[in-house]
Amino acid sequence: MPSNSSKAGPSELWQKSSDPLNLPMSDDLKTKYDEWHANRHVEETAESPLDYDWYRSVYNHVKGKLSGKVLEVGCGRGVFAQWLSPQFPEISMTAIDFSSAAVELAQAANPLPPTQLEFRVGDAQSLEFPDQSFDWVISCECMEHVPNPAKMAAEIFRVLKPGGRFCLTTENYCNGMLIAWMQSWITRKPFGSGSGVQPRENFFLFPFVKRYLTAAGLKVDETESCHYQWLLLPRVSPDKLCTKYFKKTWQRALFKPFGRHFSFFGHRSN
């Protein structure tokens, strides 16, 4: 069973997250995520996937480019796949999540034929697809919840065709969210990201993620970030201490390392 990352310090977290012999998804973790998805399905209030920074970032990148066979890793309840696939009716999209409850909800809400969009139960660390199967791989806010992120990166490389492209978004805690993590480590209570406590959270800084991707053989061509949480204070809304976006190019470049939501865009070269 994976360790609860909220009960470890930064160095221990980094060691466990990067250990290639780390444990696979456990039945206990799957059960907890089944319960989590069932509750989040009831609580969901967003009108569009593009209300979320990470989905909007990916869509802006793939506009006019997405084609062929597409895989989404960590699709959750399928909201983004169901929205994205009709925007590109010529693609064939497969979306996987290791929570059977999430996949059941996605399948029940899917109006598209399986030739256009298919949902499956699957493990990001052990994808059940042949080598070089997909032209694109998309993964939004998944890797930070996976016991072995390095293996997930290796699987993305494996299933991508040579020249195939990937879009991956993760949390980046090189910002005011460090305060929430420190509180979690000190109090021994689970880390809360602001959207509820998840069964597993990895402590991520953006260089960690880039290291996973490049070590797997993937080429990172471009990165971007948004949602700059400068500070967290008691009885103060986090939104009052946050800059969502910067309009000027030099500001985006200067403050990129501190964006909470980080996007990585790249390709497999061989």
BELFENWO-V466216 format. One line per field, one symbol per residue. ss: DSSP state (A for helix, B for strand, O for the rest). Layout:
# BELFENWO-V466216
ss->???
This chain:
# BELFENWO-V466216
ss->OOOOAAAOOAAAAAAAAAOOOOOOOOAAAAAAAAAAAAAAAAAOOOOOAAAOAAAAAAAAAAOOOOOOBBBBBOOOOOAAAAAAAAAOOOOBBBBBBOOAAAAAAAAAAOOOOOOOBBBBBOBOOBOOOOOOOBBBBBBBOOAAAOOOAAAAAAAAAAABBBBBBBBBBBBOOOOOAAAAAAAAAAAOOOOOOOOOOOOOOOOOOAAAAAAAAAAOOBBBBBBBBBOBBOOOOOOOOAAAABBOOOOOAAAAAAAAAAOOBBBBBBBBOO
